[in-house]
Amino acid sequence: MNKAIGLDLGTVTLGIAVSDFLGFVHGVETFRFPKGQYSKARERVHALVKETGIKEIALGLPLHMSGEVGERAESALRFKEDLLKEDPTLKIEMVDERLTTVAAHRTLSELDVSSKKRKESVDRLAACGILDTYIRKRGN
């Protein structure tokens, strides 16, 4: 099975997860960048691709609950296009991420994680959900 990277893009954070050869998903980090400076987030993704050799990426697409594309989804789509301009060898699939952050908050709450730790972990956990959805969809 191919390894893959899962990304949950926010306005100041990038949740990152990676899968292993068995398809298990591991949260890597929540990368913080100055608001709106997506170039910093892209630099981190390219560095991770270089470190790991993983070229397959599942990028969260934050659609509205109605399924419509809003400002955040447009930002994620631009992020994908910019990543591909910088490295056309990447394979990037958009993954509907509706409710992944809600599920991550619920999980952390159920585990009685403090609100401070929750803020540090939620994006990484959401990236795990995005990557898990991608892997299941892929059928592996």
PyMOL CGO cylinders between C-alpha atoms (Angstrom):
from pymol import cmd
from pymol.cgo import CYLINDER

trace = [
    CYLINDER, 0.00, 0.00, 0.00, 1.21, 3.48, -0.81, 0.3, 1, 1, 1, 1, 1, 1,
    CYLINDER, 1.21, 3.48, -0.81, 1.81, 5.84, 2.06, 0.3, 1, 1, 1, 1, 1, 1,
    CYLINDER, 1.81, 5.84, 2.06, -0.08, 9.12, 1.98, 0.3, 1, 1, 1, 1, 1, 1,
    CYLINDER, -0.08, 9.12, 1.98, -0.17, 12.49, 3.72, 0.3, 1, 1, 1, 1, 1, 1,
    CYLINDER, -0.17, 12.49, 3.72, -3.39, 13.98, 5.11, 0.3, 1, 1, 1, 1, 1, 1,
    CYLINDER, -3.39, 13.98, 5.11, -3.78, 17.76, 5.40, 0.3, 1, 1, 1, 1, 1, 1,
    CYLINDER, -3.78, 17.76, 5.40, -6.34, 19.90, 7.24, 0.3, 1, 1, 1, 1, 1, 1,
    CYLINDER, -6.34, 19.90, 7.24, -5.78, 23.49, 6.11, 0.3, 1, 1, 1, 1, 1, 1,
    CYLINDER, -5.78, 23.49, 6.11, -6.95, 26.36, 8.26, 0.3, 1, 1, 1, 1, 1, 1,
    CYLINDER, -6.95, 26.36, 8.26, -6.23, 30.08, 8.13, 0.3, 1, 1, 1, 1, 1, 1,
    CYLINDER, -6.23, 30.08, 8.13, -3.31, 29.85, 10.60, 0.3, 1, 1, 1, 1, 1, 1,
    CYLINDER, -3.31, 29.85, 10.60, -2.75, 26.11, 11.04, 0.3, 1, 1, 1, 1, 1, 1,
    CYLINDER, -2.75, 26.11, 11.04, -2.09, 23.04, 8.93, 0.3, 1, 1, 1, 1, 1, 1,
    CYLINDER, -2.09, 23.04, 8.93, -2.95, 19.71, 10.53, 0.3, 1, 1, 1, 1, 1, 1,
    CYLINDER, -2.95, 19.71, 10.53, -0.70, 16.96, 9.18, 0.3, 1, 1, 1, 1, 1, 1,
    CYLINDER, -0.70, 16.96, 9.18, -1.08, 13.18, 9.30, 0.3, 1, 1, 1, 1, 1, 1,
    CYLINDER, -1.08, 13.18, 9.30, 0.77, 10.36, 7.55, 0.3, 1, 1, 1, 1, 1, 1,
    CYLINDER, 0.77, 10.36, 7.55, -0.21, 6.77, 6.84, 0.3, 1, 1, 1, 1, 1, 1,
    CYLINDER, -0.21, 6.77, 6.84, 2.13, 3.82, 6.99, 0.3, 1, 1, 1, 1, 1, 1,
    CYLINDER, 2.13, 3.82, 6.99, 2.39, 0.83, 4.62, 0.3, 1, 1, 1, 1, 1, 1,
    CYLINDER, 2.39, 0.83, 4.62, -0.37, -0.97, 6.51, 0.3, 1, 1, 1, 1, 1, 1,
    CYLINDER, -0.37, -0.97, 6.51, -2.79, 1.93, 6.16, 0.3, 1, 1, 1, 1, 1, 1,
    CYLINDER, -2.79, 1.93, 6.16, -2.60, 3.04, 9.79, 0.3, 1, 1, 1, 1, 1, 1,
    CYLINDER, -2.60, 3.04, 9.79, -2.85, 6.80, 10.22, 0.3, 1, 1, 1, 1, 1, 1,
    CYLINDER, -2.85, 6.80, 10.22, -0.56, 8.77, 12.51, 0.3, 1, 1, 1, 1, 1, 1,
    CYLINDER, -0.56, 8.77, 12.51, -0.90, 12.43, 13.46, 0.3, 1, 1, 1, 1, 1, 1,
    CYLINDER, -0.90, 12.43, 13.46, 2.37, 14.23, 12.75, 0.3, 1, 1, 1, 1, 1, 1,
    CYLINDER, 2.37, 14.23, 12.75, 1.90, 17.85, 13.78, 0.3, 1, 1, 1, 1, 1, 1,
    CYLINDER, 1.90, 17.85, 13.78, -0.12, 21.00, 13.77, 0.3, 1, 1, 1, 1, 1, 1,
    CYLINDER, -0.12, 21.00, 13.77, 1.99, 23.45, 11.78, 0.3, 1, 1, 1, 1, 1, 1,
    CYLINDER, 1.99, 23.45, 11.78, 1.31, 27.10, 12.60, 0.3, 1, 1, 1, 1, 1, 1,
    CYLINDER, 1.31, 27.10, 12.60, 1.87, 29.93, 10.11, 0.3, 1, 1, 1, 1, 1, 1,
    CYLINDER, 1.87, 29.93, 10.11, 1.06, 33.67, 10.04, 0.3, 1, 1, 1, 1, 1, 1,
    CYLINDER, 1.06, 33.67, 10.04, -2.58, 34.30, 9.05, 0.3, 1, 1, 1, 1, 1, 1,
    CYLINDER, -2.58, 34.30, 9.05, -3.06, 34.01, 5.31, 0.3, 1, 1, 1, 1, 1, 1,
    CYLINDER, -3.06, 34.01, 5.31, 0.58, 33.18, 4.57, 0.3, 1, 1, 1, 1, 1, 1,
    CYLINDER, 0.58, 33.18, 4.57, -0.18, 29.90, 2.85, 0.3, 1, 1, 1, 1, 1, 1,
    CYLINDER, -0.18, 29.90, 2.85, 3.25, 29.91, 1.21, 0.3, 1, 1, 1, 1, 1, 1,
    CYLINDER, 3.25, 29.91, 1.21, 4.69, 28.95, 4.64, 0.3, 1, 1, 1, 1, 1, 1,
    CYLINDER, 4.69, 28.95, 4.64, 2.25, 26.03, 4.84, 0.3, 1, 1, 1, 1, 1, 1,
    CYLINDER, 2.25, 26.03, 4.84, 3.19, 24.93, 1.32, 0.3, 1, 1, 1, 1, 1, 1,
    CYLINDER, 3.19, 24.93, 1.32, 6.88, 25.09, 2.26, 0.3, 1, 1, 1, 1, 1, 1,
    CYLINDER, 6.88, 25.09, 2.26, 6.16, 22.73, 5.17, 0.3, 1, 1, 1, 1, 1, 1,
    CYLINDER, 6.16, 22.73, 5.17, 4.30, 20.32, 2.88, 0.3, 1, 1, 1, 1, 1, 1,
    CYLINDER, 4.30, 20.32, 2.88, 7.16, 20.30, 0.36, 0.3, 1, 1, 1, 1, 1, 1,
    CYLINDER, 7.16, 20.30, 0.36, 9.68, 19.73, 3.18, 0.3, 1, 1, 1, 1, 1, 1,
    CYLINDER, 9.68, 19.73, 3.18, 7.59, 16.79, 4.44, 0.3, 1, 1, 1, 1, 1, 1,
    CYLINDER, 7.59, 16.79, 4.44, 7.36, 15.34, 0.92, 0.3, 1, 1, 1, 1, 1, 1,
    CYLINDER, 7.36, 15.34, 0.92, 11.14, 15.64, 0.63, 0.3, 1, 1, 1, 1, 1, 1,
    CYLINDER, 11.14, 15.64, 0.63, 11.72, 14.07, 4.08, 0.3, 1, 1, 1, 1, 1, 1,
    CYLINDER, 11.72, 14.07, 4.08, 9.34, 11.14, 3.55, 0.3, 1, 1, 1, 1, 1, 1,
    CYLINDER, 9.34, 11.14, 3.55, 9.29, 10.62, -0.20, 0.3, 1, 1, 1, 1, 1, 1,
    CYLINDER, 9.29, 10.62, -0.20, 5.48, 10.52, -0.04, 0.3, 1, 1, 1, 1, 1, 1,
    CYLINDER, 5.48, 10.52, -0.04, 3.86, 12.11, -3.10, 0.3, 1, 1, 1, 1, 1, 1,
    CYLINDER, 3.86, 12.11, -3.10, 0.22, 11.15, -2.43, 0.3, 1, 1, 1, 1, 1, 1,
    CYLINDER, 0.22, 11.15, -2.43, -1.76, 13.79, -0.53, 0.3, 1, 1, 1, 1, 1, 1,
    CYLINDER, -1.76, 13.79, -0.53, -5.33, 13.89, 0.78, 0.3, 1, 1, 1, 1, 1, 1,
    CYLINDER, -5.33, 13.89, 0.78, -6.30, 17.53, 1.27, 0.3, 1, 1, 1, 1, 1, 1,
    CYLINDER, -6.30, 17.53, 1.27, -9.43, 18.40, 3.21, 0.3, 1, 1, 1, 1, 1, 1,
    CYLINDER, -9.43, 18.40, 3.21, -12.14, 20.27, 1.29, 0.3, 1, 1, 1, 1, 1, 1,
    CYLINDER, -12.14, 20.27, 1.29, -14.23, 22.24, 3.80, 0.3, 1, 1, 1, 1, 1, 1,
    CYLINDER, -14.23, 22.24, 3.80, -17.57, 22.37, 2.01, 0.3, 1, 1, 1, 1, 1, 1,
    CYLINDER, -17.57, 22.37, 2.01, -20.64, 23.98, 3.56, 0.3, 1, 1, 1, 1, 1, 1,
    CYLINDER, -20.64, 23.98, 3.56, -23.09, 21.49, 5.08, 0.3, 1, 1, 1, 1, 1, 1,
    CYLINDER, -23.09, 21.49, 5.08, -25.22, 22.04, 1.94, 0.3, 1, 1, 1, 1, 1, 1,
    CYLINDER, -25.22, 22.04, 1.94, -22.29, 20.82, -0.17, 0.3, 1, 1, 1, 1, 1, 1,
    CYLINDER, -22.29, 20.82, -0.17, -21.64, 24.25, -1.63, 0.3, 1, 1, 1, 1, 1, 1,
    CYLINDER, -21.64, 24.25, -1.63, -18.12, 25.59, -2.10, 0.3, 1, 1, 1, 1, 1, 1,
    CYLINDER, -18.12, 25.59, -2.10, -17.43, 28.60, 0.11, 0.3, 1, 1, 1, 1, 1, 1,
    CYLINDER, -17.43, 28.60, 0.11, -14.45, 30.82, 0.80, 0.3, 1, 1, 1, 1, 1, 1,
    CYLINDER, -14.45, 30.82, 0.80, -12.55, 28.22, 2.86, 0.3, 1, 1, 1, 1, 1, 1,
    CYLINDER, -12.55, 28.22, 2.86, -13.07, 25.53, 0.21, 0.3, 1, 1, 1, 1, 1, 1,
    CYLINDER, -13.07, 25.53, 0.21, -11.88, 27.93, -2.50, 0.3, 1, 1, 1, 1, 1, 1,
    CYLINDER, -11.88, 27.93, -2.50, -8.78, 28.59, -0.40, 0.3, 1, 1, 1, 1, 1, 1,
    CYLINDER, -8.78, 28.59, -0.40, -8.11, 24.83, -0.14, 0.3, 1, 1, 1, 1, 1, 1,
    CYLINDER, -8.11, 24.83, -0.14, -8.52, 24.42, -3.90, 0.3, 1, 1, 1, 1, 1, 1,
    CYLINDER, -8.52, 24.42, -3.90, -6.05, 27.29, -4.52, 0.3, 1, 1, 1, 1, 1, 1,
    CYLINDER, -6.05, 27.29, -4.52, -3.65, 25.64, -2.04, 0.3, 1, 1, 1, 1, 1, 1,
    CYLINDER, -3.65, 25.64, -2.04, -3.84, 22.43, -4.09, 0.3, 1, 1, 1, 1, 1, 1,
    CYLINDER, -3.84, 22.43, -4.09, -3.21, 24.27, -7.36, 0.3, 1, 1, 1, 1, 1, 1,
    CYLINDER, -3.21, 24.27, -7.36, -0.25, 26.15, -5.89, 0.3, 1, 1, 1, 1, 1, 1,
    CYLINDER, -0.25, 26.15, -5.89, 1.26, 22.91, -4.53, 0.3, 1, 1, 1, 1, 1, 1,
    CYLINDER, 1.26, 22.91, -4.53, 0.92, 21.33, -7.98, 0.3, 1, 1, 1, 1, 1, 1,
    CYLINDER, 0.92, 21.33, -7.98, 2.48, 24.36, -9.70, 0.3, 1, 1, 1, 1, 1, 1,
    CYLINDER, 2.48, 24.36, -9.70, 5.47, 23.99, -7.40, 0.3, 1, 1, 1, 1, 1, 1,
    CYLINDER, 5.47, 23.99, -7.40, 5.65, 20.19, -7.78, 0.3, 1, 1, 1, 1, 1, 1,
    CYLINDER, 5.65, 20.19, -7.78, 3.57, 18.67, -10.59, 0.3, 1, 1, 1, 1, 1, 1,
    CYLINDER, 3.57, 18.67, -10.59, 4.60, 15.13, -9.55, 0.3, 1, 1, 1, 1, 1, 1,
    CYLINDER, 4.60, 15.13, -9.55, 2.32, 15.28, -6.50, 0.3, 1, 1, 1, 1, 1, 1,
    CYLINDER, 2.32, 15.28, -6.50, -0.93, 13.33, -6.52, 0.3, 1, 1, 1, 1, 1, 1,
    CYLINDER, -0.93, 13.33, -6.52, -3.45, 15.43, -4.56, 0.3, 1, 1, 1, 1, 1, 1,
    CYLINDER, -3.45, 15.43, -4.56, -7.04, 14.39, -3.96, 0.3, 1, 1, 1, 1, 1, 1,
    CYLINDER, -7.04, 14.39, -3.96, -9.58, 16.64, -2.31, 0.3, 1, 1, 1, 1, 1, 1,
    CYLINDER, -9.58, 16.64, -2.31, -11.50, 14.93, 0.51, 0.3, 1, 1, 1, 1, 1, 1,
    CYLINDER, -11.50, 14.93, 0.51, -14.82, 16.18, 1.83, 0.3, 1, 1, 1, 1, 1, 1,
    CYLINDER, -14.82, 16.18, 1.83, -13.97, 17.13, 5.38, 0.3, 1, 1, 1, 1, 1, 1,
    CYLINDER, -13.97, 17.13, 5.38, -17.39, 18.15, 6.64, 0.3, 1, 1, 1, 1, 1, 1,
    CYLINDER, -17.39, 18.15, 6.64, -17.59, 17.32, 10.32, 0.3, 1, 1, 1, 1, 1, 1,
    CYLINDER, -17.59, 17.32, 10.32, -13.98, 16.08, 10.69, 0.3, 1, 1, 1, 1, 1, 1,
    CYLINDER, -13.98, 16.08, 10.69, -13.11, 18.98, 12.99, 0.3, 1, 1, 1, 1, 1, 1,
    CYLINDER, -13.11, 18.98, 12.99, -16.35, 18.47, 14.91, 0.3, 1, 1, 1, 1, 1, 1,
    CYLINDER, -16.35, 18.47, 14.91, -15.51, 14.77, 15.29, 0.3, 1, 1, 1, 1, 1, 1,
    CYLINDER, -15.51, 14.77, 15.29, -11.97, 15.65, 16.40, 0.3, 1, 1, 1, 1, 1, 1,
    CYLINDER, -11.97, 15.65, 16.40, -13.31, 18.05, 19.07, 0.3, 1, 1, 1, 1, 1, 1,
    CYLINDER, -13.31, 18.05, 19.07, -15.80, 15.42, 20.25, 0.3, 1, 1, 1, 1, 1, 1,
    CYLINDER, -15.80, 15.42, 20.25, -13.11, 12.74, 20.50, 0.3, 1, 1, 1, 1, 1, 1,
    CYLINDER, -13.11, 12.74, 20.50, -10.76, 15.01, 22.45, 0.3, 1, 1, 1, 1, 1, 1,
    CYLINDER, -10.76, 15.01, 22.45, -13.62, 16.06, 24.74, 0.3, 1, 1, 1, 1, 1, 1,
    CYLINDER, -13.62, 16.06, 24.74, -14.59, 12.44, 25.39, 0.3, 1, 1, 1, 1, 1, 1,
    CYLINDER, -14.59, 12.44, 25.39, -10.96, 11.72, 26.26, 0.3, 1, 1, 1, 1, 1, 1,
    CYLINDER, -10.96, 11.72, 26.26, -11.17, 14.61, 28.75, 0.3, 1, 1, 1, 1, 1, 1,
    CYLINDER, -11.17, 14.61, 28.75, -8.34, 16.49, 27.06, 0.3, 1, 1, 1, 1, 1, 1,
    CYLINDER, -8.34, 16.49, 27.06, -7.94, 20.03, 28.43, 0.3, 1, 1, 1, 1, 1, 1,
    CYLINDER, -7.94, 20.03, 28.43, -9.07, 22.89, 26.19, 0.3, 1, 1, 1, 1, 1, 1,
    CYLINDER, -9.07, 22.89, 26.19, -5.46, 24.08, 25.78, 0.3, 1, 1, 1, 1, 1, 1,
    CYLINDER, -5.46, 24.08, 25.78, -4.29, 20.63, 24.65, 0.3, 1, 1, 1, 1, 1, 1,
    CYLINDER, -4.29, 20.63, 24.65, -7.41, 20.33, 22.50, 0.3, 1, 1, 1, 1, 1, 1,
    CYLINDER, -7.41, 20.33, 22.50, -6.44, 23.47, 20.56, 0.3, 1, 1, 1, 1, 1, 1,
    CYLINDER, -6.44, 23.47, 20.56, -2.97, 22.00, 19.99, 0.3, 1, 1, 1, 1, 1, 1,
    CYLINDER, -2.97, 22.00, 19.99, -4.33, 18.64, 18.81, 0.3, 1, 1, 1, 1, 1, 1,
    CYLINDER, -4.33, 18.64, 18.81, -7.58, 19.24, 16.94, 0.3, 1, 1, 1, 1, 1, 1,
    CYLINDER, -7.58, 19.24, 16.94, -6.09, 20.07, 13.51, 0.3, 1, 1, 1, 1, 1, 1,
    CYLINDER, -6.09, 20.07, 13.51, -3.72, 17.11, 13.63, 0.3, 1, 1, 1, 1, 1, 1,
    CYLINDER, -3.72, 17.11, 13.63, -6.61, 14.83, 14.60, 0.3, 1, 1, 1, 1, 1, 1,
    CYLINDER, -6.61, 14.83, 14.60, -8.80, 16.31, 11.83, 0.3, 1, 1, 1, 1, 1, 1,
    CYLINDER, -8.80, 16.31, 11.83, -5.97, 15.56, 9.35, 0.3, 1, 1, 1, 1, 1, 1,
    CYLINDER, -5.97, 15.56, 9.35, -6.05, 11.96, 10.59, 0.3, 1, 1, 1, 1, 1, 1,
    CYLINDER, -6.05, 11.96, 10.59, -9.79, 11.84, 9.84, 0.3, 1, 1, 1, 1, 1, 1,
    CYLINDER, -9.79, 11.84, 9.84, -9.27, 13.25, 6.35, 0.3, 1, 1, 1, 1, 1, 1,
    CYLINDER, -9.27, 13.25, 6.35, -6.52, 10.74, 5.62, 0.3, 1, 1, 1, 1, 1, 1,
    CYLINDER, -6.52, 10.74, 5.62, -8.54, 7.85, 7.04, 0.3, 1, 1, 1, 1, 1, 1,
    CYLINDER, -8.54, 7.85, 7.04, -11.49, 8.82, 4.81, 0.3, 1, 1, 1, 1, 1, 1,
    CYLINDER, -11.49, 8.82, 4.81, -9.16, 8.93, 1.80, 0.3, 1, 1, 1, 1, 1, 1,
    CYLINDER, -9.16, 8.93, 1.80, -7.67, 5.51, 2.57, 0.3, 1, 1, 1, 1, 1, 1,
    CYLINDER, -7.67, 5.51, 2.57, -11.10, 3.93, 3.03, 0.3, 1, 1, 1, 1, 1, 1,
    CYLINDER, -11.10, 3.93, 3.03, -12.34, 5.50, -0.20, 0.3, 1, 1, 1, 1, 1, 1,
    CYLINDER, -12.34, 5.50, -0.20, -9.26, 4.22, -1.99, 0.3, 1, 1, 1, 1, 1, 1,
    CYLINDER, -9.26, 4.22, -1.99, -10.27, 0.74, -0.86, 0.3, 1, 1, 1, 1, 1, 1,
    CYLINDER, -10.27, 0.74, -0.86, -7.07, -0.20, 0.91, 0.3, 1, 1, 1, 1, 1, 1,
]
cmd.load_cgo(trace, "trace")
